[in-house]
Amino acid sequence: MPFSLTADRERELETTLLRYPTKMAACIAALHLCQDQQGWVDDEAMLYVANRLDLPPAHVKGVVTFYTLFNQKPVGKHQVWVCRTLPCALRGSESILKRCEERLGIHAGETSADGMVTLRTAECLASCGTAPMMQVDKDYFENLSIEKVDEILDRLRKS
Amino acid sequence: MIRRCDHLTKLYGDDKGWTLAAYDRMQAEVPGATAGQGYAAARKALAMAQPALVDEAKKGNIRGRGGAGFPMGVKWSFMKPHPTKPAYLVVNADEGEPGTHKDRTIMERNPHSVIEGCIIGCYGIGAHTAYIYVRDELHLSKARLNLAIDEARAKGYLGKTPFGKDYPIDVHVHTGAGAYICGEETSLLNSLEGKRGEPRLKPPFPAQFGAFGCPTTVNNLETIAIVPTMILMGGEAFSKQSALHHLNDGGCRLFGINGHVNTPGIHELAVGVTLRELIYDIGGGVLGGKNLLAVIPGGSSTPILRPEELVNAPDEKAPLHAWHGKSVIDVPLGVDTMRGCGTMLGTCCATVLAEGTDPVMAMQNLMHFYHHESCGQCTPCREGSAWLDRVVEKILDGKASMAELDELHGIANNIMGNTICAFGEGTAMPALALLRKFRKEFEAYVRGDKKRADAKLTVD
């Protein structure tokens, strides 16, 4: 079925377009809106963005495949990103990731069987002074301990 | 020498520090500012003639805070009015260099300094529009910046006639989508235009052909955020806070400390502090009272330093002669001083490794990062970063030969200078420094004296 943005997201895209001298500049913002709506960016969404912004579909596909944050396949309801880069690794991010994997019963890069959580590792999230850290959906959780991780995951599964 | 400053960080303890009311209260305390007027620095700047503002910026000796350390005032002076095209100010807040955690604190806790800095910057370079490029992951930062823009617009600080002057200025937040490379300025411009974030060949430089093909200045977020302070204090007085004022490295900046220290965090200090002071006084010393193994001075792309390294500058005219024979961690942190020590100041956020940390694992961690983040445009970087990652992995697994260990030097050297952007050097330089400074540790794995299972990055 052809994809289209909801009315309020379409309005947001309209406002975004006013900020730039070209339509192309809103490409990333438009793709974020698509992903926000359905969790990932499929070919239909890419086609929608291409038509909406007068871009070749290949350009939009090129953008989607370039950026890490665009999901090219369906993901869980919640996104958990554990930072693995050096400053966090020095403060024990490996054990944080291991705990997440144990509690969720999946490896990094996978989605839990109930479809609730997708677990991934992230490269430096600019929170090195409060390492180790993880991002859950839009929120940062810093200065993590194993207990804190348990708490966060428990809350997430109930939500 | 530690000299604490409190310009940007003054609002950090305030729960509502991100509001205009708090920002106004803070500025009213600055000598020379008229109380209750709001955005005092922007008022002062817009009352100046544009060339005078650029001169003031040059006197401030603000070296770019993004890592390269280029003088901000000089960069502004490259902007020449174009007969038909508009100019743009682009603020780089794609903070993602491992070990760097300063820009996020400004956006979350003192966003008005950024917006006021954008107004002054726009006027200084002859632009009417500023884009702040924020990485997508920083949702709170984006929200706070947008609230600050709304507040400033409502007051008329942004819009058609800011402070009664016929000079329209507007500021927008632009969001990335998770790519470290977009911190590189030309890659950031491509991303701003809605393209893949692949770096562009230079020349033409952004000052001639930047965002949307128009003259553009790209400044780091911290650089822009400190501009209001510099304007209120006056360029020269601002610069003289620094112990390296004579090296044209002025003012104060945010110093970060992370990794194996007792009290990691962000502190605003006058330029001139040493790594030893940063680690032991500001950072509360190495975790568990251990010895210092090594320190990465300013983000993972800056070559690592060991405390045993001594400054070799016997020539009396050498800039580092005053520290001849002393440890590199006793040299004041400055753009030129760190270059003299064979590394870079980078973003000024130091990552500390305590004794017992495995440097080979640290190398593997970083090479995995560069492999993942290489944009893939240039073959030496795309293939080289992956190759480095694979060989270090093999060394850790005890499956590599001495010849392969030696080959790492060749791979890294073949990336250097052979890529469009500095990401290649950013990968090769730290790799070469680790290889040179920890040769014995690498050899131990090849000989089978050390096993991956016994190695760790954490301190007990």
Boltz contact constraints between the chains, C-beta under 6 A:
constraints:
  - contact:
      token1: [A, 19]
      token2: [B, 172]
      max_distance: 6.0
  - contact:
      token1: [A, 21]
      token2: [B, 212]
      max_distance: 6.0
  - contact:
      token1: [A, 24]
      token2: [B, 194]
      max_distance: 6.0
  - contact:
      token1: [A, 25]
      token2: [B, 193]
      max_distance: 6.0
  - contact:
      token1: [A, 25]
      token2: [B, 194]
      max_distance: 6.0
  - contact:
      token1: [A, 27]
      token2: [B, 194]
      max_distance: 6.0
  - contact:
      token1: [A, 28]
      token2: [B, 177]
      max_distance: 6.0
  - contact:
      token1: [A, 28]
      token2: [B, 194]
      max_distance: 6.0
  - contact:
      token1: [A, 62]
      token2: [B, 196]
      max_distance: 6.0
  - contact:
      token1: [A, 63]
      token2: [B, 196]
      max_distance: 6.0
  - contact:
      token1: [A, 66]
      token2: [B, 196]
      max_distance: 6.0
  - contact:
      token1: [A, 67]
      token2: [B, 177]
      max_distance: 6.0
  - contact:
      token1: [A, 67]
      token2: [B, 178]
      max_distance: 6.0
  - contact:
      token1: [A, 67]
      token2: [B, 179]
      max_distance: 6.0
  - contact:
      token1: [A, 68]
      token2: [B, 178]
      max_distance: 6.0
  - contact:
      token1: [A, 69]
      token2: [B, 136]
      max_distance: 6.0
  - contact:
      token1: [A, 69]
      token2: [B, 177]
      max_distance: 6.0
  - contact:
      token1: [A, 69]
      token2: [B, 178]
      max_distance: 6.0
  - contact:
      token1: [A, 70]
      token2: [B, 177]
      max_distance: 6.0
  - contact:
      token1: [A, 85]
      token2: [B, 98]
      max_distance: 6.0
  - contact:
      token1: [A, 85]
      token2: [B, 369]
      max_distance: 6.0
  - contact:
      token1: [A, 86]
      token2: [B, 98]
      max_distance: 6.0
  - contact:
      token1: [A, 86]
      token2: [B, 365]
      max_distance: 6.0
  - contact:
      token1: [A, 86]
      token2: [B, 366]
      max_distance: 6.0
  - contact:
      token1: [A, 87]
      token2: [B, 99]
      max_distance: 6.0
  - contact:
      token1: [A, 87]
      token2: [B, 258]
      max_distance: 6.0
  - contact:
      token1: [A, 87]
      token2: [B, 259]
      max_distance: 6.0
  - contact:
      token1: [A, 87]
      token2: [B, 351]
      max_distance: 6.0
  - contact:
      token1: [A, 89]
      token2: [B, 365]
      max_distance: 6.0
  - contact:
      token1: [A, 89]
      token2: [B, 457]
      max_distance: 6.0
  - contact:
      token1: [A, 90]
      token2: [B, 259]
      max_distance: 6.0
  - contact:
      token1: [A, 90]
      token2: [B, 260]
      max_distance: 6.0
  - contact:
      token1: [A, 90]
      token2: [B, 457]
      max_distance: 6.0
  - contact:
      token1: [A, 92]
      token2: [B, 458]
      max_distance: 6.0
  - contact:
      token1: [A, 123]
      token2: [B, 369]
      max_distance: 6.0
  - contact:
      token1: [A, 123]
      token2: [B, 372]
      max_distance: 6.0
  - contact:
      token1: [A, 124]
      token2: [B, 96]
      max_distance: 6.0
  - contact:
      token1: [A, 124]
      token2: [B, 98]
      max_distance: 6.0
  - contact:
      token1: [A, 125]
      token2: [B, 137]
      max_distance: 6.0
  - contact:
      token1: [A, 126]
      token2: [B, 95]
      max_distance: 6.0
  - contact:
      token1: [A, 126]
      token2: [B, 101]
      max_distance: 6.0
  - contact:
      token1: [A, 126]
      token2: [B, 104]
      max_distance: 6.0
  - contact:
      token1: [A, 127]
      token2: [B, 101]
      max_distance: 6.0
  - contact:
      token1: [A, 128]
      token2: [B, 99]
      max_distance: 6.0
  - contact:
      token1: [A, 128]
      token2: [B, 101]
      max_distance: 6.0
  - contact:
      token1: [A, 128]
      token2: [B, 258]
      max_distance: 6.0
  - contact:
      token1: [A, 129]
      token2: [B, 101]
      max_distance: 6.0
  - contact:
      token1: [A, 129]
      token2: [B, 256]
      max_distance: 6.0
  - contact:
      token1: [A, 129]
      token2: [B, 258]
      max_distance: 6.0
  - contact:
      token1: [A, 129]
      token2: [B, 264]
      max_distance: 6.0
  - contact:
      token1: [A, 129]
      token2: [B, 265]
      max_distance: 6.0
  - contact:
      token1: [A, 129]
      token2: [B, 266]
      max_distance: 6.0
  - contact:
      token1: [A, 138]
      token2: [B, 139]
      max_distance: 6.0
